[in-house]
């Protein structure tokens, strides 16, 4: 019998989008939001950047290609670290980017090791958000930037909405999302200095947005899965309807500060 936890219908939305659908960019706002985050962190070719929750390695590769900086990607999943390392080899960036397995709550790095630390859709997944932010600050040099891109509720959510998040779209990870104001309070309580927070509505751009983030090759593979797998298609339609029906809640924030 199929393990219900790992089925298309029941797995968490992030796992579904990454492992079943095949998306490589699953954080809110896509690469448009990533560029906003990176620009605000004032990165240049001399910087050593930590990419927390590096996933399949797409942002780490973007960092090295765009800025010429050195990058270390950290992820809890050994499988994702291997996938990201393979991407780096294909791009010929072995001298610029490396990945290792590690926990955002207990990073395997020395104090003051990085010029910049960033995370995208990471804090909603960890048990102790404040500690994760403090760990990022610990490994960042004094005066260095820390930047976070996180799904953020545009207004306080209702129990009915959260029930739908769990039971309609199986987005259990979203139970860790905060409002814009609560995120700001959390970062300040963790010790982030000179915090600047920018709020955006989450736009669901469909095929056009997927092409921009994934490129033609992977977008074509994703569309093939959608067209040929009825279970994938059913779940994606359910998700799309839920997001559109509840767009008054969905946004994302970019939170930048210094150590």
N, C-alpha and C positions, 0 to 999 in steps of 0.2 A: 504493500500500500504506500502511496506517495506521502512523504512527510508533509503534513499540513503547514508546518512552519515555513517550509521552503517552497511551497507551491506559488504559482503565479498570483493566485488570488489573495494569499495570506501574507506573503513576505513584505517586509517594510518597504515603503515607497522608494527610499534611496537604493536599497538592494535591487528592487524590481527595475528601476530605471537604469542602473549601472550594469547589473549582471544579466538581466533578461532582455531588456530593450537594447542595451549596448551603448548608451550615452556615455561620453567621456567628460562632459561638462554638465554637472547636475546641481551646482550651487545657484542660489537665487540671483537673477539678473544676468546670468551667463557671463561671457567675456566682456560685455560692455561694463558690467559692474566690477569685474576684475581689473580692468584698465583704470577705472576710477580709484579703486583701492590702491593700486600700485603707484599711480601718480601722486596720491596724497602722502605716500611714505617717503618721497624724495630719494629714490634709489638711483645710484649711478654705478659705473663699472668697478668702482673700488669697494663696493658694499659686499658683505657676506650676509646672505639672507636665509632665514629659516622659514620653510613652508610647512606649517603644522597641519597635519591631516592631508598630506599631499596626494592621496588617492592614486589615480592612474598617471600622475606626473605632468599633466597638461600645463598647469600654472608654473611649475618649476621650470619646464622647458621654455615657456613664454618669457619668464624672467631672464634667463640666460641669453635668449635670442634678442630680446628688446633692449636690455641694459648692459649686457656683457658682464654681469656680476657673477659671483660664485653662489651656488645655492645648495642647501641641504634640505632634503625632504624627509619628513618624519611621519610615519603612519603605523597604526596598531596592527594592520593586516600584512602578514608576510607575503601573501599572494599579490596584493596591490603593490608592494615594494618591488617584487619581481617584475610585474607588468610595467611599472614606471621605469625601472632600470633598462628594460628592453626598448622602451621608447627613446630613452637617452642615447642608447647605442645606435638606433636607427637615425637619429638626428646628428650623430657625431659630436655629442657634447659631453663625453666622458670626463674631460678635464675641467668642466664647469659645474656639473650637477652630479650629486650622489644622493642615495636614499638609504635610510636605515629604519629598522623596526623600533618603535618606542611608544611610550604612553605620554599623552599630553599632560597628565597629572604628575608625572615623575620623569622628566626628560633626561636622557643620557648625555647631557652636555654640561660643560663648566659654566660657572657664573660669568656674565659679561662676554660671551663668546661671539654674539652676532650684532651686526649693525641694525638690522631690521628683522622683526618677526611678524609673520602674517598668518591668519587662519580664515578659512572660508567654510561656513556651515559646519563648524567643528563644535562650538560650544553647546549647541542644542543636543549633542550626542553624549556629552560627558556628565558624570555624576555630580561633579563639583565645579561649577562654572568659575567661581571666584578663584579657586586654586589653580585652575588652568590658566587664567589670565596672569596670576602671580608667577606661575612657572615661566610664562613667556617673558615677563618682565625680568625675572631672575637671569635668564640666559642672554638678555639684551644688554648692550653696553649703556652706561649712563648717557643720557641725552639721545639715545637711539629711539627709533620709532617702533611702535607696535600697532598693527592694524587688523581689524576684524570685519568680515562681511558676513552678516547673519540675517536669516529670515526673521522678520519682526512684525508683530501684530500692529495694525494701524490704530486699533482701539481695543479696550478690554473684551475678551471673548466670553461667550456664554457656554454653559454646560452642554447645551444642545449642539452647538458648533463643535466642541471638542469631542463629543460622542460621534459626530460625523467624521471627524478627522481619524478617529480610531476604527470605526466600524464600517464606514463607507469607502474610504480610500486607503485604509490600513497604513496611515502615516504616523506610526507610533512615535517616531523621532520628533515629530512636531509638537508633542506634548511638552518638550523642553524649550519651546519658543517663548520669548518675552515680548512685551510691548516696547516701543521705542524708548519710552521714559524709564521703564524698568531696566532695560539694557544699559542706559546711561548711568543710572544709579549703581549698577553692578560694577561697571568699569571704574568708576570713581572710588567705590569702596575697596576695590582691589589694589588701588594705588596708581592708576594711570594718571599721568599729569597732562595738562593742556589738552584735555579731551575735546575733540571736534566730532560731532555726530551729524550725519546727513541721512535724511529719510527719503525713501523712494517707494512708489507703488510698484508692486510686482506685476509686470506685464507678461501675458501669455501669448507669445508671438507665433506659435504654431510652426509650420514648416519653414517659414522665412527665418525665424530665430534659430531653428535647429541647423539650417544650412550655414548660417553665420558662425555658429559655435563649433559645429562638427565637421564642416567641409562636405564636399559632394560625395566622397567615397563612403564615409561612415553614415552620412545621412541616407544614402541609397540603401545601405544594409539595414538600417533601422526601418525604412519604409517597406522593405521587402518583408521583414518580420511582421510589421503591422498588417500588411495585406494578406499574408499567408497563414497567420496564426490567429485564429478566432479568439482565443483566450486573452492574448496580448491586446488585441484590438478592443475587446469588451472592457478590459480594465482601464485602458488609456482613455476610452470614451467616458467612462464613469468618473475618472479623475478630472478630465477636462470640464465636464458639467459641474462638478463640485467646486472647482476653482472659479468658474465663471459665476456660479450662483452665490459665491461667498467672497467676491473680490473686494468687498468693503473691509475685509480683515487682512488680506495678504499684502505685505510690503517687505522691504528689506532695508537694513541700515548699514552704513559704512561708518565705523567707529575708529578714529585715529587718535593716538596720543603718544606721549613720550615716557621713558623711564625717568 
